[in-house]
Amino acid sequence: DWSSDVCSSDLGAGLPILNSLQSEVVKIIEKEEIGLNNKEGDAKTLANNIELFLKDKTMLQEYQENALTFAHREGNAEIVYDKLISFIEEIANL
């Protein structure tokens, strides 16, 4: 389960995710509060999500802390990248 390996280097740096993938990633990001979601090609929602983080510093800080916690809990970057590659290969074979 690649689960929470998405953008591990960003998460490990405490950067919340701005996600446009429509997969289980959406649920993980929402559950863990590690970023915000928008649909692919929805530039307006993406811009609103960026603006939300810029305006709400408390929320940004909370999501940054959640990102760090999540990245540390899920393991090191090598493990994360291996899981992410497996996940992408799995999708490509559907």
C-alpha positions as CSV (number, residue, x, y, z in Angstrom):
1,D,0.0,0.0,0.0
2,W,1.7,3.1,-1.2
3,S,-0.6,5.0,1.0
4,S,0.9,7.9,2.4
5,D,4.0,7.9,0.3
6,V,2.6,10.5,-2.0
7,C,5.1,13.4,-2.4
8,S,7.1,12.1,0.5
9,S,10.0,14.5,-0.1
10,D,7.5,17.4,0.2
11,L,5.8,15.9,3.2
12,G,9.2,15.2,4.8
13,A,10.0,18.9,4.3
14,G,6.8,19.9,6.0
15,L,5.1,21.0,2.8
16,P,1.4,20.3,2.5
17,I,0.2,18.6,-0.7
18,L,-1.8,20.3,-3.4
19,N,-3.3,17.3,-5.1
20,S,-5.2,16.8,-8.4
21,L,-5.1,13.0,-8.5
22,Q,-8.5,11.4,-8.3
23,S,-7.7,8.2,-6.4
24,E,-7.2,7.0,-2.9
25,V,-4.8,9.9,-2.5
26,V,-7.8,12.2,-2.0
27,K,-9.0,10.2,1.1
28,I,-5.5,10.0,2.6
29,I,-5.0,13.8,2.2
30,E,-8.3,14.6,3.8
31,K,-8.0,12.0,6.6
32,E,-4.5,13.0,7.5
33,E,-5.0,16.7,6.9
34,I,-1.8,16.9,5.0
35,G,-3.0,19.0,2.0
36,L,-5.9,20.1,-0.1
37,N,-7.5,18.5,-3.2
38,N,-8.8,19.8,-6.5
39,K,-9.9,18.1,-9.7
40,E,-7.4,17.8,-12.6
41,G,-7.5,20.9,-14.7
42,D,-9.5,22.9,-12.1
43,A,-7.2,25.9,-11.9
44,K,-9.7,28.0,-9.9
45,T,-9.9,25.5,-7.0
46,L,-6.1,25.1,-7.1
47,A,-5.7,28.9,-6.8
48,N,-8.3,29.0,-4.0
49,N,-6.4,26.3,-2.1
50,I,-3.1,28.1,-2.5
51,E,-4.8,31.3,-1.4
52,L,-6.3,29.5,1.6
53,F,-2.9,28.5,2.8
54,L,-1.5,32.0,2.3
55,K,-4.3,33.6,4.2
56,D,-4.8,31.1,7.0
57,K,-1.3,30.8,8.6
58,T,-2.7,28.7,11.5
59,M,-4.1,26.2,9.1
60,L,-0.9,26.2,7.1
61,Q,1.1,25.5,10.2
62,E,-1.2,22.7,11.3
63,Y,-1.0,21.0,7.8
64,Q,2.8,21.5,7.8
65,E,3.1,19.7,11.2
66,N,0.7,17.0,10.0
67,A,2.8,16.5,6.9
68,L,6.0,16.1,8.9
69,T,4.3,13.6,11.3
70,F,2.9,11.7,8.4
71,A,6.2,11.5,6.6
72,H,8.1,10.3,9.7
73,R,5.4,7.7,10.5
74,E,5.4,6.3,7.0
75,G,9.2,5.7,6.7
76,N,12.2,7.0,4.9
77,A,12.3,8.3,1.3
78,E,13.7,5.1,-0.3
79,I,10.7,3.1,1.1
80,V,8.3,5.8,0.1
81,Y,9.6,6.1,-3.5
82,D,9.6,2.3,-3.9
83,K,5.9,2.2,-2.8
84,L,5.1,5.1,-5.1
85,I,6.7,3.4,-8.1
86,S,4.7,0.2,-7.4
87,F,1.5,2.3,-7.1
88,I,2.2,4.0,-10.5
89,E,3.0,0.6,-12.1
90,E,-0.2,-0.9,-10.7
91,I,-2.3,2.0,-12.2
92,A,-0.5,1.7,-15.5
93,N,-1.5,-2.0,-15.7
94,L,-5.2,-1.4,-15.2
